[in-house]
Structure formats: structure tokens, C-alpha cells
Amino acid sequence: MSTSSPFNIVPVMHISSGRVIRWQGDHFIRCHGIEANPLSLALNWLQQGAHQLHVIDLDAAQNRASVVPALLLALMNKSAQVSVGGGIHKVCTAKERLSYGASHIVVGSLLADPLLLHKVVRAVGAHRIWGSIPVENGIGLDQHIIHAKEAGLHNLVLVAQSPSTMAEPANLRLIEKLTQDGFSIWTSGQIHHSHELVTMYQAGAKGALISRALHDGTLTMDRIAEDIQRAGAHMSA
């Protein structure tokens, strides 16, 4: 994707038992070939023009040994930011992920515990923590949003809950509202078409975290960049 793109596409990989998996509904399937190897897949996304990657560490979330620290070290000298989510419930875990080279961490359940959230913020800085909040029909977890704001978090990832998508009018209005409140908004979940991303961009979102549609080829980095840039030209005309 062009560095001039006003909307950042962040490929997402889920790692379980050291390998990349893909979700199908409530179940997952294991990837094969290059897509099964976290480092190979990450390098493939970078070659396609990604400037940022997001890793969801399902092993850490289940208290299993994780390959993510090794992956972060392997990508440390690459020209991309790599964020991590999953299993970050302690100050020491947050600090460890960042020490291995993560640009920032993405937390969800931590937003329900404001005392612990503030401890993590004091330890690593609010600028290195993004909050993840599930959204359906324009309704997010208000208390989590309040906790994020009180902790000084600037970036929020709004995750659409099936069958809702972030391109629905009520969800687009939520993007607009939170943007006006001073948050940088990112979207995720149930993203299938580039025109959905265009509406999110027009509502003020900074970018989107995408997993399945990029894995299965429904969307490509180049096609998204073209559509976003075309929309940006219309908006500035």
C-alpha cells in the first residue's frame, strides 16, 4: 500500500500452538504452507506493502508457551510496526511484549479493570496501549470507553460483532462520535468489501485490522488502497 494512503490496512494473524490459524464462524482451521508459518506470512504481508501488522497470541491467552516473542525479535529490523494482543493481563506481560519489539499492545479485557489498566499505563505509557471494544448496532461497552479515556488511551479498535458490521449507519455514527471525542478509531471484524472500508474512512476511522478477507483473497492490499485513495480524492475535491 502506498505510504500516502490516508487509511492504514493492518493484516492480522492469529497464532495457536505456534502456527497461524484462520477462523470459520466459531471454529478455526489450521493454515498450510507459507500461511501456516508466522514469520513467512508476516514477511509476505510486508512485501505486499503493509506498514503495520497485528498478532493475536492465542497461546499466551491460554497460558501456553508462545512463539510471538521470537516472531517480534525476527521482525524487529523490518520497516513495519507490529502490535500484539492476547493474554496481556499483567504489567510484566505488557512490558515483555514491548521489550521484544512490539510497537504497541492491544487490550480488551484489561479495560474492565481500571486499576490494573492504570498500572500498565504507568509502566509502559498510554501511547503504547490500544483499547479493543466490541460493538453492535452502534453500541459499545460505555464503561470500557470511559476507562480508556480516563487512562489516557488515544487509540481504540472497534470490533464488529456478527452479524453486525462497522459499515452499518449506527456503527458509522459511533466512529464519528468517538473521533469527535478525541480518539483515533480503528475498525475490525466482519470486513468483506472495500466499499465498507471506504465508508469507515469517510466516517473518520484511521484504519482497519483485517484477517479473514486478506487471508482468503476476498480483499487485496492494492485494491483497498486504490478505493481509499479514490474516495480521498473525492472528499478533497
C-alpha positions in Angstrom: 0.0 0.0 0.0 1.2 3.5 -0.8 2.7 5.4 2.1 0.4 8.3 1.0 -2.7 6.3 1.8 -4.8 8.2 4.4 -6.3 4.9 5.7 -4.0 2.2 7.1 -4.7 -1.5 6.5 -3.3 -3.8 9.2 -3.2 -7.5 8.3 -4.0 -9.7 11.3 -2.7 -13.2 12.1 -4.0 -15.5 14.9 -1.3 -17.8 16.3 -2.2 -21.0 18.1 0.3 -23.8 19.0 2.9 -21.7 17.2 1.1 -21.8 13.9 -1.2 -19.5 12.0 -4.9 -20.3 12.1 -8.0 -18.9 10.4 -11.5 -18.6 11.8 -14.5 -20.0 10.2 -17.5 -18.9 12.2 -16.9 -20.1 15.8 -14.3 -22.6 14.7 -10.8 -22.3 13.4 -8.8 -24.2 10.8 -5.1 -24.5 10.6 -3.3 -22.9 7.7 -0.9 -24.7 5.4 2.3 -23.8 3.5 3.6 -20.2 3.8 0.4 -19.1 5.5 1.0 -21.5 8.4 4.4 -20.0 9.3 4.0 -16.8 11.3 7.3 -15.3 10.1 6.8 -16.3 6.4 3.2 -14.8 6.4 4.4 -11.6 8.1 7.1 -11.1 5.5 4.6 -11.8 2.8 2.3 -9.1 4.1 5.2 -6.7 4.3 6.2 -7.5 0.7 2.7 -6.6 -0.3 3.1 -3.2 1.2 1.8 -3.4 4.7 3.4 -0.9 7.1 1.8 -2.4 10.2 0.9 -6.0 11.4 -1.2 -7.2 14.3 -0.6 -10.6 16.0 -3.2 -12.2 18.2 -1.4 -14.6 20.6 -3.9 -17.3 21.4 -1.2 -19.4 23.1 -0.5 -16.6 25.6 -4.2 -16.2 26.2 -4.3 -19.9 27.2 -1.1 -19.7 29.3 0.8 -21.8 26.8 4.3 -21.3 25.5 4.3 -18.7 22.8 6.4 -18.1 19.7 5.4 -14.5 19.5 8.4 -13.1 21.3 10.7 -14.9 18.8 8.5 -13.5 15.9 8.8 -10.0 17.3 12.6 -10.3 17.5 12.8 -11.6 13.9 10.7 -8.6 12.7 12.5 -6.0 14.8 14.7 -4.7 12.0 11.9 -4.6 9.4 10.3 -1.3 8.4 6.9 -2.1 10.0 5.2 -1.8 13.3 3.9 -5.0 14.9 1.3 -4.9 17.6 0.3 -7.7 19.8 -2.9 -8.8 21.6 -3.9 -11.8 23.6 -3.1 -12.9 27.2 -1.9 -9.4 28.3 -3.3 -9.4 31.8 -0.3 -8.3 33.8 2.2 -5.4 33.9 5.1 -7.8 33.3 3.5 -9.3 30.2 2.9 -5.9 28.7 6.5 -4.8 29.4 7.8 -8.1 28.0 5.9 -7.9 24.7 7.2 -4.3 24.2 10.7 -5.3 25.1 10.7 -7.8 22.3 9.9 -5.2 19.8 6.1 -4.8 19.7 5.2 -1.2 18.7 2.1 -1.3 21.0 -0.3 -3.8 22.7 -4.0 -4.1 22.1 -6.1 -4.9 25.1 -9.7 -5.8 25.6 -10.5 -7.4 29.0 -8.0 -5.0 30.6 -10.4 -2.2 30.0 -12.8 -3.8 32.5 -10.2 -3.4 35.3 -9.3 0.3 35.6 -6.9 -0.2 38.5 -4.8 -2.7 36.5 -5.2 -0.6 33.4 -3.7 2.4 35.1 -0.8 0.3 36.4 0.0 -0.9 32.9 -0.3 2.7 31.6 2.2 3.9 34.2 4.6 1.1 33.4 4.6 1.4 29.6 2.8 4.7 28.6 -0.7 5.3 27.3 0.6 5.8 23.7 1.7 2.2 23.6 -1.7 0.8 24.5 -4.7 0.5 22.2 -8.1 -0.5 23.6 -10.3 -3.1 21.8 -14.1 -2.8 22.2 -16.8 -5.0 20.8 -19.6 -3.0 19.0 -23.1 -3.9 17.8 -25.7 -1.6 16.3 -23.8 1.5 17.3 -23.5 0.3 20.9 -20.1 -0.3 22.5 -19.1 -1.0 26.1 -19.6 2.5 27.5 -17.7 1.7 30.7 -14.7 0.4 28.8 -14.7 3.6 26.7 -14.8 5.7 29.9 -11.9 3.7 31.4 -9.9 4.1 28.2 -10.4 7.8 28.2 -9.6 8.1 31.9 -6.4 6.1 31.4 -5.3 8.5 28.6 -5.6 5.9 25.8 -5.8 7.6 22.4 -6.4 4.6 20.0 -9.5 2.4 20.1 -10.2 -0.6 17.9 -14.0 -1.1 17.4 -14.7 -4.7 16.7 -18.0 -5.5 14.9 -19.9 -8.4 16.4 -21.5 -10.8 13.9 -23.8 -10.3 12.1 -23.2 -6.5 12.5 -20.5 -4.7 10.5 -18.8 -1.4 11.3 -20.1 -0.1 7.9 -23.7 0.0 9.3 -25.1 3.5 9.8 -25.3 3.2 13.6 -21.7 2.0 13.8 -20.5 4.7 11.5 -22.1 7.3 13.7 -20.3 5.8 16.7 -17.0 6.2 14.8 -17.8 9.8 14.1 -18.8 10.4 17.8 -15.6 8.9 19.2 -13.5 10.7 16.7 -15.0 13.9 17.8 -14.3 12.9 21.4 -10.6 12.8 20.5 -10.0 9.1 19.9 -8.2 7.7 16.9 -10.5 5.0 15.7 -9.6 1.7 14.0 -12.1 -0.9 12.9 -12.1 -4.7 12.8 -14.4 -7.7 12.4 -16.8 -8.7 9.6 -15.0 -6.8 6.9 -15.7 -8.2 3.5 -15.7 -5.5 0.9 -13.6 -2.4 0.2 -16.6 -0.2 -0.1 -17.2 -0.9 3.6 -13.7 0.4 4.4 -14.4 3.5 2.3 -17.4 4.3 4.5 -15.4 3.8 7.7 -12.7 6.1 6.3 -15.3 8.7 5.4 -16.6 8.5 9.0 -13.2 9.3 10.4 -11.6 5.9 11.0 -7.8 5.9 10.8 -7.5 2.3 9.5 -8.7 -1.3 9.8 -7.4 -4.5 11.2 -8.3 -7.3 8.7 -7.8 -11.0 9.0 -10.1 -13.4 7.0 -10.7 -11.2 3.9 -7.0 -10.8 3.3 -6.2 -14.4 4.1 -8.7 -15.8 1.6 -8.1 -13.1 -1.1 -11.5 -11.5 -0.9 -9.7 -8.2 -0.4 -6.2 -7.3 -1.5 -3.9 -4.5 -0.3 -3.7 -2.9 -3.7 -7.5 -2.9 -4.3 -8.1 -1.4 -0.9 -5.5 1.3 -1.5 -7.0 2.3 -4.8 -10.5 2.6 -3.5 -9.5 4.6 -0.4 -7.3 6.9 -2.5 -10.2 7.4 -4.9 -12.5 8.2 -2.0 -10.0 10.6 -0.6 -9.7 12.5 -3.9 -13.5 12.9 -3.9 -13.6 14.1 -0.3 -10.9 16.8 -1.0 -12.4 17.9 -4.3 
